[in-house]
Amino acid sequence: MTTPCFGCAAKVTLSNQEIEESIAEQLALEINLVTDDEWQYRQNICQKCPQRVGPTCGKCGCYYKFRTALAVKTCPEGKW
């Protein structure tokens, strides 16, 4: 399965594996991350959200697994 990037102007389509690899690479560069428990809590909310479009938040365009890991980010719908 491939998913278009909703956050970019470019029309990019990535496989789920490519998305996971991209998220992991970017998270390795980040220093202000939430705890594993908080990350899982946030992801659980996103996984049930009607705004989610596959691995992407339909509201802000971010990959939700990336956004939920960042301590400085909040849910654009105010859910976490």
GROMACS elastic network, one bead per residue, 0.5 to 0.9 nm:
[ bonds ]
;  ai    aj funct       b0    kb
    1    14     6  0.83209   500
    1    15     6  0.57647   500
    1    16     6  0.65143   500
    2    13     6  0.59152   500
    2    14     6  0.50936   500
    2    16     6  0.62683   500
    3     6     6  0.89323   500
    3    12     6  0.82507   500
    3    13     6  0.52783   500
    3    14     6  0.54837   500
    3    15     6  0.63931   500
    3    16     6  0.73377   500
    3    19     6  0.86057   500
    3    53     6  0.89611   500
    3    54     6  0.72332   500
    3    55     6  0.78121   500
    3    56     6  0.86712   500
    4    11     6  0.68322   500
    4    12     6  0.56081   500
    4    14     6  0.65334   500
    4    56     6  0.89631   500
    5     8     6  0.59125   500
    5     9     6  0.84886   500
    5    10     6  0.79554   500
    5    11     6  0.68359   500
    5    12     6  0.56425   500
    5    13     6  0.62663   500
    5    14     6  0.77178   500
    5    56     6  0.76581   500
    5    61     6  0.74758   500
    5    62     6  0.84980   500
    5    63     6  0.85654   500
    6     9     6  0.78662   500
    6    10     6  0.89548   500
    6    11     6  0.83445   500
    6    12     6  0.86891   500
    6    53     6  0.89597   500
    6    56     6  0.72161   500
    6    57     6  0.83483   500
    6    58     6  0.74214   500
    6    60     6  0.84252   500
    6    61     6  0.50184   500
    6    62     6  0.76401   500
    7    10     6  0.87840   500
    7    56     6  0.84514   500
    7    57     6  0.89365   500
    7    58     6  0.88919   500
    7    60     6  0.71227   500
    7    62     6  0.60527   500
    7    63     6  0.85120   500
    8    11     6  0.71752   500
    8    12     6  0.77910   500
    8    61     6  0.78816   500
    9    12     6  0.86873   500
   14    17     6  0.79582   500
   14    18     6  0.57965   500
   14    19     6  0.62134   500
   15    18     6  0.51122   500
   15    19     6  0.62574   500
   15    20     6  0.86906   500
   16    19     6  0.50432   500
   16    20     6  0.61930   500
   16    21     6  0.86003   500
   16    55     6  0.83015   500
   17    20     6  0.51189   500
   17    21     6  0.61258   500
   17    22     6  0.85234   500
   18    21     6  0.50685   500
   18    22     6  0.60234   500
   18    23     6  0.85595   500
   19    22     6  0.50831   500
   19    23     6  0.61533   500
   19    24     6  0.85899   500
   19    55     6  0.82595   500
   19    63     6  0.83242   500
   20    23     6  0.51680   500
   20    24     6  0.61472   500
   20    25     6  0.86097   500
   20    65     6  0.86665   500
   21    24     6  0.51059   500
   21    25     6  0.61045   500
   21    26     6  0.86075   500
   22    25     6  0.51549   500
   22    26     6  0.62058   500
   22    27     6  0.85677   500
   23    26     6  0.52210   500
   23    27     6  0.60368   500
   23    28     6  0.85836   500
   23    63     6  0.78615   500
   23    65     6  0.73608   500
   23    66     6  0.58464   500
   24    27     6  0.51429   500
   24    28     6  0.61890   500
   24    29     6  0.89713   500
   24    66     6  0.82763   500
   25    28     6  0.52945   500
   25    29     6  0.69873   500
   26    29     6  0.53748   500
   26    30     6  0.68013   500
   26    66     6  0.80828   500
   27    30     6  0.51028   500
   27    31     6  0.82057   500
   27    33     6  0.82998   500
   27    66     6  0.70732   500
   27    69     6  0.78601   500
   27    70     6  0.84847   500
   28    31     6  0.80559   500
   30    33     6  0.69223   500
   30    70     6  0.79480   500
   31    70     6  0.86985   500
   32    69     6  0.86385   500
   32    70     6  0.62727   500
   32    71     6  0.57017   500
   32    72     6  0.73260   500
   33    36     6  0.88162   500
   33    39     6  0.85602   500
   33    68     6  0.88692   500
   33    69     6  0.54986   500
   33    72     6  0.80923   500
   34    37     6  0.80525   500
   34    38     6  0.59480   500
   34    39     6  0.60596   500
   34    68     6  0.80486   500
   34    69     6  0.55752   500
   34    70     6  0.60060   500
   34    71     6  0.50195   500
   34    72     6  0.88273   500
   35    38     6  0.51802   500
   35    39     6  0.61067   500
   35    40     6  0.86402   500
   35    69     6  0.80131   500
   35    71     6  0.87560   500
   36    40     6  0.61816   500
   36    41     6  0.85818   500
   36    69     6  0.82674   500
   37    40     6  0.52177   500
   37    41     6  0.61776   500
   37    42     6  0.87085   500
   38    42     6  0.61529   500
   38    43     6  0.85228   500
   38    68     6  0.83535   500
   38    69     6  0.80564   500
   39    42     6  0.52480   500
   39    43     6  0.61279   500
   39    44     6  0.86179   500
   39    65     6  0.82588   500
   39    68     6  0.57803   500
   39    69     6  0.53384   500
   39    70     6  0.84276   500
   40    43     6  0.50406   500
   40    44     6  0.60775   500
   40    45     6  0.87085   500
   40    68     6  0.83099   500
   40    69     6  0.87300   500
   41    44     6  0.52880   500
   41    45     6  0.66041   500
   41    46     6  0.89344   500
   41    68     6  0.88357   500
   41    80     6  0.87150   500
   42    45     6  0.52468   500
   42    46     6  0.63434   500
   42    47     6  0.87110   500
   42    64     6  0.88972   500
   42    65     6  0.87570   500
   42    68     6  0.57014   500
   42    69     6  0.81959   500
   42    75     6  0.86434   500
   42    79     6  0.84471   500
   42    80     6  0.64251   500
   43    47     6  0.59823   500
   43    48     6  0.87071   500
   43    64     6  0.71510   500
   43    65     6  0.65024   500
   43    68     6  0.62902   500
   43    69     6  0.86723   500
   44    47     6  0.52011   500
   44    48     6  0.66526   500
   44    49     6  0.88491   500
   45    48     6  0.55013   500
   45    49     6  0.63027   500
   45    79     6  0.73570   500
   45    80     6  0.78854   500
   46    50     6  0.84396   500
   46    51     6  0.83125   500
   46    52     6  0.67463   500
   46    57     6  0.78803   500
   46    64     6  0.68278   500
   46    65     6  0.86105   500
   46    68     6  0.84327   500
   46    75     6  0.86542   500
   46    79     6  0.85388   500
   47    50     6  0.85129   500
   47    52     6  0.70715   500
   47    54     6  0.88302   500
   47    55     6  0.86178   500
   47    64     6  0.85616   500
   48    51     6  0.87829   500
   48    52     6  0.78099   500
   49    52     6  0.56038   500
   49    57     6  0.87660   500
   50    53     6  0.80707   500
   50    58     6  0.86937   500
   51    56     6  0.87910   500
   51    57     6  0.62088   500
   51    58     6  0.50637   500
   51    59     6  0.62214   500
   51    77     6  0.87359   500
   52    55     6  0.70859   500
   52    56     6  0.58191   500
   52    58     6  0.52052   500
   52    59     6  0.77562   500
   52    64     6  0.81495   500
   53    56     6  0.51379   500
   53    57     6  0.60082   500
   53    58     6  0.55616   500
   54    57     6  0.79556   500
   54    58     6  0.88671   500
   54    63     6  0.89122   500
   55    62     6  0.84683   500
   55    63     6  0.55749   500
   55    64     6  0.62024   500
   55    65     6  0.73911   500
   56    59     6  0.87058   500
   56    60     6  0.83808   500
   56    61     6  0.59215   500
   56    62     6  0.55595   500
   56    64     6  0.55510   500
   56    65     6  0.83498   500
   57    60     6  0.57230   500
   57    61     6  0.51004   500
   57    62     6  0.54703   500
   57    63     6  0.61691   500
   57    64     6  0.57203   500
   57    76     6  0.88667   500
   58    61     6  0.55115   500
   58    62     6  0.79432   500
   59    62     6  0.83746   500
   59    76     6  0.66573   500
   59    77     6  0.77389   500
   60    63     6  0.89744   500
   60    75     6  0.88427   500
   60    76     6  0.66897   500
   61    64     6  0.84765   500
   62    65     6  0.84430   500
   62    66     6  0.72875   500
   62    67     6  0.63930   500
   63    66     6  0.54700   500
   63    67     6  0.63736   500
   63    68     6  0.86902   500
   64    67     6  0.50409   500
   64    68     6  0.58334   500
   64    69     6  0.85069   500
   65    68     6  0.54726   500
   65    69     6  0.66034   500
   66    69     6  0.54514   500
   66    70     6  0.69759   500
   67    70     6  0.55471   500
   67    71     6  0.86512   500
   67    73     6  0.63994   500
   67    74     6  0.78581   500
   67    75     6  0.82638   500
   68    71     6  0.78037   500
   68    73     6  0.72167   500
   68    74     6  0.76713   500
   68    75     6  0.79531   500
   68    80     6  0.88973   500
   69    73     6  0.82412   500
   70    73     6  0.55521   500
   70    74     6  0.84027   500
   71    74     6  0.79847   500
   73    76     6  0.89125   500
   74    77     6  0.84699   500
   74    78     6  0.69914   500
   74    79     6  0.81884   500
   74    80     6  0.62051   500
   75    78     6  0.50134   500
   75    79     6  0.57611   500
   75    80     6  0.54961   500
   76    79     6  0.77675   500
   76    80     6  0.87943   500
   77    80     6  0.81904   500
